[in-house]
Amino acid sequence: MKLTKYIFGILLVFSLFGCNGCRDCDDPANIDCSNYDPCYGEFEANAEFGVFKRRSGTDTTFWFDDPTDDTIYSELPVFRLVYFKSKHTMDSVKWKVGLDPTIYTDNIFAVNFPADAGLIHITQIAFHQSKEGCFSANDGIDTVKHSVYLKKIDSFQQRPLCCDFKGVLMDNPNDTFVVKLYDPTLPGGIALPDVGPYEIITGFTTFVGDIKHYANEPKLFGKLQSDRKTLIIDYSYLKNGSRVEKQFVGVKQ
């Protein structure tokens, strides 16, 4: 009887205190868990980057990530700053831009180009050393090359992201109308059913609505597609306390 009580006491203590160390856990970063992964959170070097335009609007500063069809247009003698930005955080990076002898080492930087600069080659080399054995061919280095063509035009109207686009709202495909996309430096950059006209801030092939002072709180994002003819605008606005979502699809005239 005493032996039985003794064994029962041991089991009780074990159940109260000992099992905490026996229970399985679900944490791939914890070496004590059955699903422990020594490579959890590790990643290879990745030199992908984006070509950006930055514009300040009424509300905030807008960043436009526009790889486009590799052509950037400007009717000005000198482009506004063209930004290059790493898409991933690495240990370090090195950039080479065109014939510029400068070796850039920041994750994001900007360069001013003449409007007729033509073809510019950009290279980013990214360095990141991950844990040994996690990747089969890991030398800690990745290189990505991208080219853009800077083209001088005579006026804003020659940009692909201008001027008249004939199309429909997707919830009413039988009602065709024209959206006029004007120079955004002029008052009233665009008009859409229930949300215009109001100003827009443009990137290379995208634009957003600059909407701070509008009572129905419209939200708008437009993107010129890769054919440089089709424009898709997603927008929304408040009506009777609820947000109404709309999409316009049109073709350049």
C-alpha positions in Angstrom: 0.0 0.0 0.0 2.8 2.4 0.9 4.5 1.5 -2.3 1.4 2.2 -4.3 1.0 5.6 -2.7 4.7 6.3 -3.3 4.4 5.5 -7.0 1.2 7.5 -7.3 3.0 10.5 -5.6 5.8 10.3 -8.1 3.4 10.2 -11.1 1.5 13.1 -9.7 4.6 15.3 -9.3 5.7 14.2 -12.7 2.4 15.2 -14.2 2.4 18.6 -12.5 6.0 19.6 -13.1 7.8 17.1 -15.4 5.5 17.2 -18.4 6.1 20.8 -19.1 9.4 19.7 -20.6 7.9 16.8 -22.4 5.1 18.6 -24.2 5.7 19.3 -27.9 5.8 22.9 -29.0 5.2 24.6 -32.3 8.1 27.0 -32.9 10.5 26.3 -35.8 13.0 28.7 -34.2 13.1 26.7 -31.0 15.6 23.9 -31.0 13.5 22.0 -28.3 10.5 21.8 -30.6 9.9 18.8 -33.0 9.3 21.2 -35.9 12.6 23.0 -35.3 14.1 24.2 -38.6 17.7 25.4 -38.4 17.1 27.4 -41.6 14.0 29.1 -40.4 14.1 32.8 -41.2 17.2 32.4 -43.4 17.1 33.8 -47.0 19.4 34.1 -49.9 20.9 37.2 -51.4 18.4 38.9 -53.7 19.3 41.9 -55.8 15.8 42.7 -57.2 15.1 46.4 -57.4 12.5 48.9 -58.6 12.5 52.1 -60.6 10.5 54.8 -58.8 9.2 58.2 -59.2 8.4 60.3 -56.1 5.9 63.1 -56.0 4.5 65.2 -53.2 0.8 65.7 -53.0 -1.7 67.4 -50.7 -1.9 64.3 -48.4 1.5 62.7 -48.4 4.5 61.7 -50.6 3.6 59.1 -53.2 6.0 56.4 -54.4 5.4 54.9 -57.8 7.0 51.6 -58.6 7.0 51.6 -62.3 9.1 49.1 -64.2 6.9 50.1 -67.2 8.0 48.9 -70.6 11.4 50.3 -69.8 10.7 53.7 -71.3 10.4 56.9 -69.3 9.0 60.0 -71.0 9.6 63.6 -70.1 8.6 66.9 -71.8 11.1 68.7 -69.6 14.8 69.4 -70.5 15.8 67.5 -67.3 13.9 64.6 -65.7 12.8 64.9 -62.1 14.8 62.6 -60.0 14.5 58.9 -60.9 14.8 56.7 -57.9 16.2 53.2 -57.6 15.3 51.1 -54.6 16.3 47.6 -53.4 13.2 45.4 -52.9 14.9 43.4 -50.1 17.1 44.3 -47.2 20.6 42.8 -47.6 23.9 43.1 -45.6 25.2 45.5 -48.3 24.6 46.5 -51.9 26.5 48.0 -54.8 25.0 49.8 -57.7 26.3 50.9 -61.1 24.2 53.3 -63.1 25.0 53.9 -66.8 28.4 55.5 -67.4 28.4 57.2 -64.0 31.6 56.1 -62.3 30.0 56.5 -58.8 29.4 53.2 -57.0 26.2 53.7 -55.0 25.9 51.7 -51.8 22.5 52.8 -50.4 19.3 50.8 -50.6 17.6 53.8 -52.2 19.0 56.7 -54.1 18.1 59.1 -56.9 19.8 60.3 -60.1 19.0 63.2 -62.4 19.2 62.4 -66.1 18.9 64.6 -69.1 15.6 64.0 -70.9 17.3 62.7 -74.0 19.7 60.4 -72.1 18.5 57.3 -74.1 19.3 53.8 -72.8 20.6 53.5 -69.3 21.8 50.2 -67.8 21.5 49.7 -64.1 23.1 46.9 -62.1 22.6 46.0 -58.4 24.9 43.5 -56.7 23.5 42.4 -53.3 25.5 40.7 -50.5 23.9 38.6 -47.8 25.5 35.6 -46.0 22.9 33.1 -44.8 23.6 30.2 -42.5 25.8 27.5 -44.0 24.0 24.5 -45.4 20.6 26.1 -45.8 20.9 26.7 -49.6 22.5 24.4 -52.1 24.3 27.1 -54.1 24.7 29.9 -51.7 27.7 32.2 -52.4 26.0 35.2 -50.7 25.9 37.3 -53.8 23.2 38.1 -56.3 23.2 40.4 -59.3 20.3 41.9 -61.2 20.5 44.1 -64.3 17.8 46.3 -65.7 17.7 48.9 -68.4 15.5 52.0 -68.9 15.1 54.2 -71.9 14.8 57.9 -71.3 12.8 59.6 -74.1 12.3 63.3 -74.7 8.8 64.3 -75.9 7.4 67.7 -77.0 4.4 67.8 -74.6 2.6 66.0 -71.9 0.0 64.9 -74.4 2.6 62.6 -76.0 2.9 60.5 -72.9 1.2 57.1 -73.0 -0.6 58.1 -69.7 -2.7 60.8 -71.5 -5.3 61.8 -72.6 -8.7 60.3 -73.6 -9.6 56.7 -72.7 -12.9 55.2 -73.8 -14.4 52.5 -71.7 -16.9 51.2 -69.2 -17.4 50.6 -65.5 -17.3 46.9 -65.0 -20.6 46.9 -63.1 -22.3 48.6 -66.1 -20.5 47.3 -69.2 -23.3 48.6 -71.6 -22.6 52.3 -70.7 -19.6 53.5 -72.6 -18.0 56.9 -71.8 -14.7 58.7 -72.1 -12.4 59.5 -69.2 -10.2 62.5 -69.9 -6.8 62.3 -68.2 -5.3 65.7 -68.3 -2.1 67.3 -67.2 -2.1 66.8 -63.4 -0.5 70.2 -62.9 -3.9 71.7 -64.0 -6.9 72.0 -61.6 -9.1 68.9 -61.9 -6.9 66.2 -63.3 -9.6 63.6 -63.9 -13.3 63.1 -63.7 -15.1 59.8 -63.0 -18.7 59.1 -62.1 -19.4 60.4 -58.5 -15.7 61.3 -57.8 -14.6 64.2 -60.0 -13.1 66.3 -61.3 -10.1 66.3 -58.9 -6.4 66.4 -59.0 -4.1 63.4 -59.6 -0.5 62.7 -58.9 1.2 60.7 -61.6 4.1 58.3 -61.8 5.4 56.9 -65.1 2.5 54.6 -65.9 0.4 55.0 -62.7 -1.5 57.7 -60.8 -3.3 58.2 -57.6 -6.0 60.7 -56.5 -4.8 63.6 -54.4 -8.0 63.6 -52.3 -7.5 65.4 -48.9 -10.1 68.1 -49.5 -13.0 66.0 -50.9 -16.0 65.3 -48.7 -16.9 61.8 -50.0 -13.3 60.6 -49.4 -12.6 59.1 -52.8 -9.7 56.7 -53.3 -8.3 56.2 -56.7 -5.4 54.2 -58.4 -4.9 54.1 -62.1 -2.5 51.8 -64.0 -1.7 51.8 -67.7 -1.2 48.2 -68.8 1.8 46.8 -70.7 0.1 47.3 -74.1 0.3 51.1 -73.3 -3.3 51.4 -74.5 -5.5 49.9 -71.8 -6.1 51.9 -68.6 -7.6 50.3 -65.5 -8.7 52.6 -62.7 -9.8 51.2 -59.4 -11.6 53.8 -57.2 -14.1 54.1 -54.4 -16.0 56.7 -52.5 -18.3 57.0 -49.5 -22.1 57.0 -50.1 -24.6 57.0 -47.2 -21.8 55.8 -44.8 -20.7 52.9 -46.9 -17.8 52.6 -49.3 -18.7 52.0 -53.0 -16.1 50.1 -55.1 -15.8 50.8 -58.8 -13.5 49.8 -61.7 -13.1 51.5 -65.0 -11.5 49.8 -68.0 -10.8 51.9 -71.1 -8.7 52.1 -74.2 -6.6 55.1 -75.4 -8.2 57.0 -78.2 
